[in-house]
Amino acid sequence: MGSKEKQSSKYIIEARFVVDGVVERHDVIGAIFGQTEGLFPKDFELRELQKSGKIGRIDITLKSEKDRTEGKIVAPSSLDRAQTAIIAAAMETVDRIGPCESKITIEKISDVRFDKREQILQRAKALMRDWVVTETQDIEKLLNEVSREDKTVKPVTYGREKLTATPGVSRAKKILLVEGRADVINLLKAGYTDVIALEGVKIPKTIINLVMRKETTAFLDGDRGGDLILKELMQVAKPKFVARAPRGKEVEELTPEEIEVSLARKVKFEELTPEKIEVSLARKVKLEEVEDLSSLAEIARGLRGTLEGVLVKKDGSQIKQVPVSELVEKLKAEKDVEVVVFDGIVTGRLVDTATERGIKTLVGERVADGVKVPKGLQIKVFKDL
């Protein structure tokens, strides 16, 4: 799609097609224009809409294999919502492409302005997170904290490098290793007294010695910085366990409940390799608890508005942030997937693929009309969670 079309288009129609035979791109284009001609007044036909720039260039990608052609249609629209929906529905009436029978299914109509709004939203969240404005704190809470200050256990310094730690770290047999001073303070407030901070990407000698003498769990932020520190630990000081804050969050901002959940999901360090850090440390879901709607709802909340999905394997590990447009292909390539949660529509094609791959549960934003649920597969939608 050209840059001018991207700027002027408001919506994108995305469709999948299947043809019982071998066809080429121009056959698909010809069928769409030809079989929708005459359905509407002349100024609302696809050719006229394209001439006037109200429908942009229609992109076709396809692949033929074993006397069968499958592909994708992408059509930009600057019409209003109702008119765009009518054009999309008209495209689904095409039942022959070239000399072959075919079926076109609209997968979604997306608002191209959504991406910009989402970027603004995510940037605003980041700015809010970094914007430390003490005057916005509740005055009563602030006064309570000040009044309790003399009674509160405070962090201390430990070792030659004067690392921030809790007072009990020297006596503890098991310790938590975090990234910085703010993490230590947050854990201390939550009641943990066996915490010490790295205070930098380079691993201090004090930490190397502690890891050798004490059972250590590295509790790292759920961001790129945490990944880098983990790789450094793999080379110089291997803790027994690794726990991570949820992706996009830092240990210093977790609630006591989130801290408890994150630590409960720690994994053995010896199971990790540099290539598998992302997958191994993805937050796990106990498959025996998949019937618990709250577990599925938590994943769904994190995916809403992303147009992406999560594949949960039998061992509980997750392959995160798979684009919905690549979901079927990803399912065909992955083994041992039991649960799929995604921000999209449960289509017949997805159900067929899930059944073939032995998947037990699909969770989507909604279910397409006419989809039949086969035995052995359960389907849930976001609003029911």
Sequence and secondary structure as in RCSB ss.txt:
>XXXX:A:sequence
MGSKEKQSSKYIIEARFVVDGVVERHDVIGAIFGQTEGLFPKDFELRELQKSGKIGRIDITLKSEKDRTEGKIVA
PSSLDRAQTAIIAAAMETVDRIGPCESKITIEKISDVRFDKREQILQRAKALMRDWVVTETQDIEKLLNEVSRED
KTVKPVTYGREKLTATPGVSRAKKILLVEGRADVINLLKAGYTDVIALEGVKIPKTIINLVMRKETTAFLDGDRG
GDLILKELMQVAKPKFVARAPRGKEVEELTPEEIEVSLARKVKFEELTPEKIEVSLARKVKLEEVEDLSSLAEIA
RGLRGTLEGVLVKKDGSQIKQVPVSELVEKLKAEKDVEVVVFDGIVTGRLVDTATERGIKTLVGERVADGVKVPK
GLQIKVFKDL
>XXXX:A:secstr
  HHHHHH  EEEEEEEEESS   HHHHHHHHHHHHTTSS GGGSHHHHHHTTSB   EEEEEE SS EEEEEEE
EE S HHHHHHHHHHHTT  EETTEEEEEEEEEEEEHHHHHHHHHHHHHHHHHHH   GGGS HHHHHHHHHHGG
GS   EEETTTTEEE TTTTT SEEEEESSHHHHHHHHHTT   EEE  SSS  HHHHHHHHHSEEEEEE SSHH
HHHHHHHHHHH   SEEEE  TT  GGG  HHHHHHHHHT EEGGG  GGGHHHHTS    GGGTT HHHHHHHH
HHHTTS EEEEEETTS EEEEEEGGGHHHHHHH SSEEEEEESSEE HHHHHHHHHTT  EEEESEE TT    T
T EEEEGGG 
